Amino acid sequence: MNTDDHGLILKAETEVIIGCAFEVLNQLGHGLLEKPYENALAVEFSLRSVQCEQQRHYDVLYKTVKVGEYVPDLIAFGSIVVDAKVIERVTDHELGQMLNYLKITNHAVGLILNFRHSRLEWKRVVNSNCRRENCG
């Protein structure tokens, strides 16, 4: 699991997303359910001309057979999985989930944004098996 402390992949884009999350938290406050934060992020992305897809469906495959679907909250800039959370704290469980989400979507970078507290908690996750040139 790589949380990409160096921030080299899609750094400018993730900074924009985090800035949007700060604005959403400042406007809505903390502790609501996850959906209002997801929707507010989509609005803020639109206001800042950030390309965004909300609730896009991806097939979950097992040995080439579809066994389910994954529906991420948001895909920003066409390449970053954004997951809005309202949990006590981001743990290895959420980091592991995001790594799986990145594999399913074939994206290299994910952001977990936790709106539970008055101070935004965010974690950046990088799929180290994914290179920019072969990831969507």
Secondary structure by P-SEA (a helix, b strand, c coil): cccccccccaaaaaaaaaaaaaaaaaaccccccaaaaaaaaaaaaaaaccccccbbbbbbbccccccccccccccccccbbbbbbbcccccaaaaaaaaaaaaaacccbbbbbbccccbbbbbbbbcccccccccc
